[in-house]
Amino acid sequence: MKDIGIVFKEKREEIGIKMDEAAADLEITTAQLENLEDGNVNAFKDIFFLKELIKKYAKYLNVNEDEVISEFNDFVFDYTSRIPVEEIEAKVKEIEKETEKEERTRVSSPYTKKRVKKAKLKPVFYYSVITIILVTVTLILLNLFLTNKRANTTIERSFVINELA
């Protein structure tokens, strides 16, 4: 990693760009740029950020990006292959615990809650209910009509009987 930093520093100085100017152009801090040129990997928490920064800086300085990234990948492989498996497993467990803790303490809002889908009733159910209601209303009206007609017939008969008498 120090080799990559040296290449970057030499190229920047060769072009005549000041560190402050390069940091401003890359939208990073001067400290981050210094750490990159010094090859100080431990100053960067995120290896993916570091890789993207190396790509950006290589393009910025017009250095062969593929060669620099290949060298960086070799460095990462060598660096990570020396980490004991137990240390990796411990770190994974630590991250899992932090994630669980975050999920438990997360504030819920109507915008972040998972929506529960309500069971949809099928159209056949609706058609059946509507049909039953229509049949019931029809029977009630028919019954009222027939009852009313019988009442009218009875009144007419009694009127005719009264006139004849």
Backbone bond lengths (Angstrom), bond angles and torsions (degrees), N, CA, C in turn:
res aa  C-N    CA-C-N  psi(-1)  N-CA   C-N-CA  omega(-1)  CA-C   N-CA-C  phi
1 M - - - 1.453 - - 1.522 110.30 -
2 K 1.321 115.79 -33.39 1.464 119.25 178.63 1.525 110.49 -63.76
3 D 1.341 116.71 -34.12 1.466 120.44 178.50 1.528 111.31 -62.72
4 I 1.326 116.05 -41.17 1.467 120.39 178.31 1.524 109.31 -63.40
5 G 1.311 116.55 -44.42 1.461 121.10 179.18 1.517 112.10 -60.83
6 I 1.324 116.02 -40.91 1.467 120.07 179.69 1.524 110.67 -64.41
7 V 1.345 116.15 -42.75 1.473 120.39 178.66 1.528 109.77 -59.97
8 F 1.336 116.12 -45.29 1.463 120.26 179.94 1.525 111.38 -62.20
9 K 1.315 116.37 -46.06 1.466 120.73 -176.92 1.534 110.52 -63.75
10 E 1.336 116.52 -45.53 1.461 120.50 -179.47 1.528 111.02 -63.16
11 K 1.328 116.61 -42.80 1.460 120.55 -179.63 1.531 110.92 -64.98
12 R 1.353 116.59 -41.89 1.463 120.47 179.54 1.529 110.39 -62.76
13 E 1.327 116.43 -44.53 1.470 120.40 179.84 1.523 111.45 -67.60
14 E 1.346 116.21 -36.07 1.464 121.03 178.81 1.533 110.73 -62.97
15 I 1.330 115.77 -40.41 1.459 120.67 179.79 1.531 110.60 -74.15
16 G 1.341 115.95 -28.13 1.466 120.24 179.47 1.526 112.88 92.40
17 I 1.300 116.33 29.73 1.470 120.21 178.32 1.522 108.35 -97.30
18 K 1.325 115.91 133.26 1.456 120.06 177.54 1.525 109.27 -78.20
19 M 1.331 114.95 154.49 1.461 120.33 -177.79 1.529 111.38 -61.50
20 D 1.322 117.39 -41.03 1.468 121.09 179.47 1.529 111.03 -61.08
21 E 1.317 115.29 -42.01 1.459 120.99 -178.96 1.532 110.48 -65.26
22 A 1.331 117.10 -44.63 1.461 121.24 179.34 1.524 111.06 -63.79
23 A 1.334 116.48 -42.11 1.466 120.65 179.26 1.526 110.45 -62.41
24 A 1.316 116.62 -42.06 1.463 120.23 178.90 1.526 111.07 -64.97
25 D 1.328 116.53 -42.22 1.463 120.33 179.34 1.527 111.97 -64.53
26 L 1.333 117.02 -35.31 1.466 121.41 -179.33 1.528 112.43 -86.73
27 E 1.338 115.49 -5.30 1.468 122.19 -179.57 1.532 111.91 59.82
28 I 1.335 114.80 46.21 1.460 122.49 175.37 1.518 108.16 -132.70
29 T 1.320 116.00 173.00 1.465 118.88 178.97 1.527 109.74 -82.73
30 T 1.322 114.56 158.89 1.465 119.86 176.80 1.529 109.96 -63.52
31 A 1.338 116.77 -35.40 1.468 120.86 179.37 1.528 110.62 -62.69
32 Q 1.333 116.92 -40.14 1.467 119.83 178.68 1.529 110.40 -64.13
33 L 1.311 115.99 -41.59 1.457 119.79 179.51 1.523 111.05 -66.21
34 E 1.326 116.72 -41.55 1.472 120.47 177.05 1.526 110.39 -59.74
35 N 1.336 116.71 -45.86 1.464 120.36 179.23 1.527 111.67 -62.89
36 L 1.319 116.76 -36.92 1.463 120.00 177.94 1.524 110.34 -65.32
37 E 1.315 117.31 -46.36 1.461 120.69 -179.58 1.528 112.20 -69.51
38 D 1.325 117.65 -27.00 1.465 120.79 176.91 1.529 111.60 -82.94
39 G 1.338 116.85 -9.69 1.462 120.27 -179.10 1.514 112.85 76.37
40 N 1.312 117.55 23.11 1.454 122.81 -178.45 1.531 110.21 -85.31
41 V 1.305 116.45 89.16 1.464 122.35 -177.31 1.522 111.13 -69.10
42 N 1.309 117.34 -32.86 1.465 120.93 -176.31 1.530 112.76 -66.23
43 A 1.321 117.55 -14.18 1.459 120.46 178.41 1.529 111.43 -76.44
44 F 1.319 116.50 -12.90 1.459 121.37 -178.94 1.525 109.66 -109.27
45 K 1.326 115.88 122.18 1.467 120.29 -179.35 1.523 111.77 -74.86
46 D 1.328 115.92 -34.44 1.460 120.78 -174.05 1.525 110.03 -108.48
47 I 1.314 116.25 117.17 1.460 121.91 -178.42 1.526 110.95 -67.39
48 F 1.338 116.37 -30.16 1.463 120.54 -179.98 1.537 110.50 -71.20
49 F 1.329 116.09 -38.09 1.462 120.27 175.19 1.527 109.34 -62.46
50 L 1.325 115.89 -43.61 1.458 120.65 179.96 1.532 111.09 -60.90
51 K 1.321 116.00 -43.00 1.471 119.81 -179.49 1.536 110.38 -64.02
52 E 1.322 117.16 -43.67 1.461 120.66 178.45 1.528 110.76 -64.77
53 L 1.326 116.12 -37.96 1.460 120.19 177.89 1.538 110.51 -64.19
54 I 1.308 116.72 -41.10 1.471 120.58 178.02 1.523 110.22 -62.61
55 K 1.334 117.03 -42.78 1.474 120.66 177.90 1.528 110.62 -60.55
56 K 1.331 115.04 -47.85 1.466 120.45 -178.86 1.525 111.34 -60.88
57 Y 1.321 115.76 -44.23 1.460 120.45 -177.10 1.527 110.59 -69.23
58 A 1.315 116.73 -36.42 1.472 120.28 177.82 1.532 109.75 -63.40
59 K 1.325 117.35 -44.66 1.468 120.51 177.65 1.526 110.23 -63.33
60 Y 1.320 115.19 -42.76 1.463 121.06 -178.13 1.529 111.20 -59.57
61 L 1.329 116.15 -41.61 1.468 120.72 -177.74 1.525 112.66 -90.49
62 N 1.329 116.65 -0.70 1.465 122.44 -177.91 1.532 111.53 60.80
63 V 1.339 113.75 44.38 1.466 121.32 175.51 1.521 106.21 -100.47
64 N 1.327 117.70 148.19 1.467 121.22 -179.71 1.525 109.62 -59.52
65 E 1.311 114.74 106.96 1.471 122.22 -175.02 1.530 111.82 -63.07
66 D 1.317 117.21 -42.28 1.470 120.82 -177.58 1.524 111.86 -62.58
67 E 1.326 116.81 -41.87 1.467 120.17 179.30 1.530 111.21 -65.62
68 V 1.322 116.07 -42.95 1.470 120.55 -178.58 1.526 109.82 -64.94
69 I 1.330 117.35 -44.33 1.468 120.85 -179.77 1.521 110.45 -66.68
70 S 1.316 117.44 -37.91 1.464 120.33 176.92 1.525 110.60 -62.18
71 E 1.318 116.41 -42.96 1.466 120.79 177.80 1.533 110.52 -64.97
72 F 1.332 116.25 -39.48 1.463 120.16 178.05 1.529 110.60 -64.45
73 N 1.332 116.99 -44.04 1.472 120.74 178.97 1.530 111.24 -60.81
74 D 1.322 116.60 -39.70 1.471 120.10 176.60 1.523 110.30 -62.34
75 F 1.328 115.79 -43.36 1.461 120.33 178.30 1.529 110.79 -59.84
76 V 1.326 116.09 -47.37 1.470 120.36 -178.84 1.523 110.34 -61.52
77 F 1.323 116.70 -42.55 1.464 119.93 179.40 1.531 110.33 -61.52
78 D 1.332 116.36 -46.93 1.469 119.61 179.30 1.520 111.33 -62.82
79 Y 1.326 115.95 -41.45 1.460 120.98 -177.74 1.523 111.11 -66.35
80 T 1.318 117.17 -46.87 1.468 120.37 -176.28 1.516 112.56 -74.96
81 S 1.325 117.40 -26.31 1.468 118.41 -179.79 1.528 111.45 -72.21
82 R 1.333 117.35 -14.27 1.465 120.69 178.05 1.531 112.77 -92.03
83 I 1.319 117.76 -3.85 1.468 121.00 179.32 1.525 108.53 -81.77
84 P 1.330 117.33 126.67 1.472 119.50 179.69 1.528 111.15 -63.53
85 V 1.317 116.05 145.57 1.458 122.69 -178.81 1.533 110.80 -58.64
86 E 1.330 116.85 -38.75 1.466 120.45 -179.67 1.528 110.93 -60.27
87 E 1.321 116.36 -38.51 1.461 120.63 179.81 1.532 110.66 -67.04
88 I 1.311 115.92 -39.17 1.465 120.44 178.14 1.528 110.30 -65.11
89 E 1.336 116.56 -45.80 1.460 120.61 179.64 1.524 111.20 -62.24
90 A 1.327 117.04 -39.51 1.465 120.84 178.88 1.536 110.08 -64.06
91 K 1.311 116.45 -41.40 1.464 120.58 179.81 1.531 110.70 -65.87
92 V 1.324 117.44 -40.29 1.467 121.73 178.38 1.530 110.09 -62.19
93 K 1.344 117.02 -43.96 1.470 120.69 178.79 1.525 110.56 -63.53
94 E 1.315 116.42 -39.78 1.463 120.85 179.35 1.530 110.63 -62.91
95 I 1.310 116.53 -42.79 1.468 121.06 179.46 1.526 110.28 -66.22
96 E 1.339 116.88 -39.98 1.467 120.17 178.62 1.527 111.05 -63.27
97 K 1.338 116.92 -40.93 1.468 120.33 178.92 1.528 110.62 -64.46
98 E 1.326 117.13 -41.93 1.458 120.70 178.94 1.523 110.66 -63.14
99 T 1.312 116.45 -40.69 1.461 121.04 179.30 1.517 111.10 -63.88
100 E 1.335 117.08 -44.58 1.464 121.26 178.41 1.529 110.40 -62.01
101 K 1.321 116.19 -41.86 1.460 120.99 -179.39 1.527 110.09 -63.88
102 E 1.312 117.30 -42.45 1.459 121.54 178.35 1.519 111.01 -61.84
103 E 1.329 116.82 -41.83 1.459 120.64 -178.60 1.527 110.99 -66.50
104 R 1.330 116.93 -35.41 1.462 119.98 179.66 1.516 111.90 -72.06
105 T 1.336 117.32 -34.77 1.456 120.75 -176.08 1.522 112.94 -94.39
106 R 1.300 117.65 -0.76 1.454 121.29 -177.58 1.528 109.68 -65.99
107 V 1.298 115.60 134.21 1.460 121.47 178.53 1.520 107.08 -77.39
108 S 1.325 114.55 131.32 1.453 117.22 179.37 1.514 109.51 -96.30
109 S 1.286 115.06 145.54 1.453 121.38 176.61 1.519 107.29 -137.64
110 P 1.314 117.15 165.25 1.464 118.23 -179.56 1.528 112.04 -63.33
111 Y 1.335 116.78 -18.21 1.453 119.90 -178.20 1.525 112.23 -86.93
112 T 1.339 117.84 -21.38 1.453 120.02 -178.30 1.520 113.15 -105.92
113 K 1.327 116.89 -9.80 1.458 119.57 179.68 1.520 109.78 -69.96
114 K 1.300 114.76 145.90 1.451 118.89 174.30 1.518 107.72 -76.85
115 R 1.286 115.17 131.92 1.453 119.21 -178.53 1.523 109.61 -83.26
116 V 1.312 114.14 134.10 1.453 120.40 178.26 1.517 107.05 -92.90
117 K 1.299 115.62 124.93 1.453 119.53 -179.79 1.524 109.14 -77.71
118 K 1.323 114.18 131.33 1.451 119.31 177.02 1.518 108.44 -82.37
119 A 1.325 114.18 146.83 1.461 118.94 179.42 1.523 108.49 -67.60
120 K 1.296 116.57 130.37 1.448 121.12 179.83 1.523 108.88 -91.41
121 L 1.331 114.36 134.79 1.455 119.11 176.10 1.521 108.14 -79.29
122 K 1.293 115.71 143.02 1.455 119.83 -176.59 1.519 109.56 -79.30
123 P 1.316 116.96 153.26 1.467 121.06 179.78 1.530 113.24 -57.51
124 V 1.312 118.43 -30.58 1.461 121.39 179.85 1.527 109.62 -59.45
125 F 1.312 116.75 -38.84 1.460 121.02 179.00 1.525 110.02 -63.03
126 Y 1.336 116.61 -45.95 1.457 120.41 179.72 1.532 111.47 -62.48
127 Y 1.324 116.75 -44.30 1.464 120.16 179.00 1.526 111.32 -61.48
128 S 1.300 117.28 -38.62 1.463 121.04 179.38 1.519 110.58 -64.83
129 V 1.317 117.78 -45.67 1.465 121.82 -179.97 1.523 110.47 -62.90
130 I 1.318 118.15 -44.55 1.463 122.15 179.92 1.530 110.40 -62.95
131 T 1.320 116.76 -41.81 1.467 120.81 179.34 1.523 110.77 -62.86
132 I 1.306 117.23 -44.32 1.474 121.04 179.31 1.522 110.48 -61.92
133 I 1.319 117.47 -42.44 1.473 120.91 179.16 1.522 110.74 -63.88
134 L 1.339 117.19 -44.61 1.463 120.51 -179.68 1.524 111.93 -63.51
135 V 1.307 117.08 -42.25 1.471 120.71 178.88 1.519 110.03 -63.71
136 T 1.327 116.84 -42.53 1.467 120.65 -179.69 1.530 110.75 -63.25
137 V 1.329 117.77 -46.16 1.465 122.00 179.52 1.536 109.79 -62.39
138 T 1.321 117.04 -42.73 1.472 121.18 179.29 1.525 110.87 -60.96
139 L 1.324 117.58 -44.74 1.465 121.02 -179.88 1.524 110.79 -64.10
140 I 1.323 117.36 -40.29 1.466 120.67 179.55 1.531 109.96 -64.19
141 L 1.336 117.16 -46.01 1.470 120.43 179.46 1.518 111.33 -64.18
142 L 1.323 117.66 -41.26 1.460 121.58 178.45 1.523 110.31 -62.31
143 N 1.320 116.51 -42.96 1.462 121.16 178.57 1.531 110.37 -62.40
144 L 1.336 117.68 -43.88 1.463 121.01 178.25 1.525 111.11 -62.92
145 F 1.304 117.00 -43.25 1.461 121.54 179.88 1.516 111.06 -62.05
146 L 1.345 115.78 -47.11 1.460 119.36 -179.35 1.522 111.27 -66.45
147 T 1.314 118.09 -39.37 1.461 121.70 178.19 1.517 109.85 -63.76
148 N 1.319 116.90 -42.43 1.460 121.94 179.29 1.523 110.33 -65.38
149 K 1.319 118.62 -40.45 1.457 122.65 -179.88 1.527 109.86 -64.97
150 R 1.341 117.43 -41.94 1.463 121.11 178.56 1.523 110.26 -63.84
151 A 1.336 115.92 -39.10 1.457 119.86 179.60 1.518 110.30 -65.10
152 N 1.331 117.41 -41.72 1.468 121.48 178.49 1.525 110.64 -64.49
153 T 1.315 117.57 -40.28 1.461 121.54 179.67 1.520 109.89 -64.72
154 T 1.300 117.62 -41.05 1.456 122.26 179.35 1.522 110.24 -64.76
155 I 1.328 117.38 -41.91 1.462 121.55 179.28 1.529 109.87 -64.58
156 E 1.336 116.34 -43.08 1.461 119.96 178.90 1.528 110.95 -61.89
157 R 1.338 118.03 -42.38 1.459 121.45 -179.96 1.525 110.12 -62.97
158 S 1.321 115.93 -44.91 1.472 117.67 -179.00 1.516 110.54 -67.33
159 F 1.342 119.83 -31.78 1.458 122.61 177.65 1.518 110.32 -67.33
160 V 1.341 115.56 -43.63 1.469 120.05 179.43 1.510 109.52 -65.05
161 I 1.323 119.16 -41.58 1.456 122.74 -179.35 1.530 109.52 -64.49
162 N 1.310 118.17 -39.46 1.479 122.12 179.17 1.514 111.33 -66.69
163 E 1.334 118.56 -37.23 1.466 121.08 179.40 1.524 111.25 -70.35
164 L 1.332 115.73 -36.50 1.441 118.59 -179.60 1.530 111.83 -72.09
165 A 1.222 117.76 -24.45 1.445 120.29 -176.73 1.489 114.64 -82.74
